[in-house]
Amino acid sequence: MAEERSGKPEWYVAHTYAGYENKVKLDIEQSIKNRNMEDLIFEVSIPTQMVTELKKGKEITREKKLYPGYVLVHMIMTDDTWYVVRNTRGVTGFVGPDSKPVPISKAELEALQGKKQPGPIKLEVNVDDTVVITNGAFKDSIAKVLAVNESKKSVTVGVDFMGGERKLEIGFGEIKKI
């Protein structure tokens, strides 16, 4: 097979079936080793970001795929490298016109990989502010903030319930300031 080497490593975007990104990454990396292509395919990456969410009052940090269905490949484009990536199970093609691989620019790469890890969850509410509850049994109820607990990432609110005020402790992610 006659092979044209650009000689210059570029970043390409491969489209995958959603949910197959990790498998595709591992399969490409295994093909690189099996075919001794370490000098042609340098890195396979899945753009992710660490996100912190509040679920049932608990703060959970997890890794989230920024672009489901896409894998970044840093390689020198040749007939062989194109073949290896394109024929990996789960890959549906390259991003580009007619699925012809087009390298992404440095600015595009930075935009894809430049997502920084978010800081701690902050909520700009104070005592006596009015909020709406966005989750749970009191969803869509209007409440008044009675106390803010930064360390627990929660607020104590007063909600009208059966003719009286009921106090609830709710996580920051379960209220919205009005």
C-alpha positions, -999 to +999 in steps of 0.1 A: +000+000+000+015+033-010+015+056+019+016+094+021+030+108+053+023+144+062+051+140+088+033+164+111+012+151+140-023+166+140-054+161+161-084+145+145-119+138+158-134+104+153-171+099+157-182+069+177-215+053+188-226+071+219-215+052+250-186+035+231-160+062+237-140+044+264-141+011+244-130+028+212-101+045+231-089+012+246-092-006+212-073+020+194-046+020+220-044-018+218-041-016+180-013+009+183+007-016+205-002-046+184+009-029+151+039-011+166+024+023+155+036+043+185+055+065+162+024+074+142-005+075+167+005+094+198-026+098+220-063+090+221-083+113+243-119+117+255-127+152+265-141+151+301-147+175+329-151+168+366-185+180+378-199+184+413-236+177+418-259+176+447-279+144+449-302+138+478-283+164+498-249+148+492-222+164+471-210+139+444-180+146+421-178+126+389-162+127+355-186+137+327-180+134+289-181+168+273-188+155+238-205+121+239-199+102+207-165+117+200-129+107+205-098+128+198-068+112+181-033+128+179-016+111+150+003+115+117-023+108+090-013+079+068-032+052+050-024+028+078-034+052+107-066+061+089-074+024+085-066+015+121-088+043+135-116+040+110-119+003+113-120+002+151-152-013+163-175+015+174-160+042+151-184+055+125-160+079+108-140+110+111-154+145+115-150+163+082-166+166+048-178+132+036-161+116+067-127+125+053-104+133+082-097+170+086-073+181+114-087+205+140-070+238+146-051+246+178-079+269+189-105+241+183-084+217+203-080+242+232-118+247+232-124+210+233-099+203+261-100+237+278-128+230+302-115+236+337-127+218+368-155+237+384-149+252+418-170+244+448-208+249+445-217+284+455-252+299+460-258+335+463-286+335+489-289+352+522-312+349+552-347+363+544-343+357+506-372+341+488-365+309+469-384+282+450-377+245+458-367+226+426-367+190+439-384+166+463-418+165+480-420+204+482-410+209+445-422+243+431-430+256+467-420+291+476-399+293+507-381+318+529-344+313+537-339+310+575-303+299+576-274+292+552-248+265+560-219+269+536-199+239+550-228+215+544-239+233+511-274+236+524-300+261+535-328+259+561-360+272+546-395+278+560-423+265+539-461+271+544-476+236+551-511+229+564-515+263+578-482+266+596-445+270+588-424+239+583-386+241+585-366+220+559-329+216+553-323+216+515-291+214+495-279+243+473-287+224+442-324+220+452-334+257+453-334+286+430-334+323+441-365+343+430 
